[in-house]
């Protein structure tokens, strides 16, 4: 009988042949080895499979492809359905894990803190050539994460490790969110559990021409407003209303 892995790693890709090999290598370099990697290719028409195929010799790596582009939330739910682990890690195909002990530190935390549903890390911003161009620091404790979460996400998606049981309990990813579906998920999980970020920047988010635009930014803000409205039991109601109002003003002025 096949052993159930401790961690299922979700990697969604669309025309990421330039970057996906590095993303997978950052998984293979982890000190913690008890994982499976679920790659869902969302209808790529580039060399993603060609780049990925040699790495599929590792029996922990699985590749699935949508016949056509179905979108990020749909693809995330496909990966979630195929996941067998106790914990769910996310690593987008153009991002990287920077430290070898990233998964081990997070697993140790969740194993020893059953009232926490998700744990993340700080991240660094890199350009296409992996040059450092900035960083994002997030709050560490549950209190401050939940205080600031309504204004901007305190869980960096590609840094996250969450309990699969909770992700499924809250319904996974909402397919109606074309953007900010991860923010909506963290609000849902944070409504029923504690949240944590460990110290250190263990994750790199790659900035490139396919993920940066004013139009995309407007969409992110609009969907984050929707997420707040849908999760009106998250945190202090006064803080939620304030965040909702400020985000709406920001959206109107973009």
Phi, psi and omega in degrees: 000135181291133180290135177285128182287155176291320185236135165256127180255124181263124177230115179258136183225141168217110180052051181247030185300333182290329189246336192297328179299317179294321178299314180296319179299325180291336173285314182298334182277355181296140175295325179280121190251354186272076184216165166233145179248117180257107178262124174245112179272115185271070173068037180296148173238024176250207184264028182304313180295320180300319180289321186282327190307315180298332182281347180286355174295336173287119187293352179271353185253129182234138184238128177230147181229129171288140181297329176221167180291121183249351179101161185295309183299320177300313182294324177296321179290328174298313180297319179298318180297326183271357183278140183242359187279173173280325181242154179241120173255150178240132171217109178290153193290349176252007179254177182218151164265132191266336184238146183288339183261011184305305182294319182299316180299319182288319178298316179302319181294310182293324178299327186258002181220081188292344180272003177258137183258337183208145176224133180236194180215167167295166175222161173249147174264131178235157177269181181304332180269009179070024173279135180293127180235001179166182178207160177232118176259137181241161179293151187263320188268157180305316182301309185284329174300313183287334177291319185264343183305322179298336182272316172203151187298135177258001175245113177282123193304308183287357176261353195279146167227121184230166177278121182302324181300322179285320178302318179287324180300322182271005174095011179068216183267134180282116183294346180280351178266106177286332174223166178060022178293331177289322177299316177300319180296317181294325176296320180293316180292320180292343177284343183234002180205171176276163183227150185212147167236129177280163181288149174101153177264096185262001188224145175241130176255124185270126176266122177210176190292347180269351181236010180231121172191155177297320180300315179294322179298318178299318179297319179298315180296316181299315181288330176292327174296316176301318181297318178297318180296322182285337184243057187284001176259005178278117172070199183287126182298328178292317178296319179300314180296320179297315180296318179301315182293314182294321178294322179295318176299317180297317178300316183293336183261002177285000000 
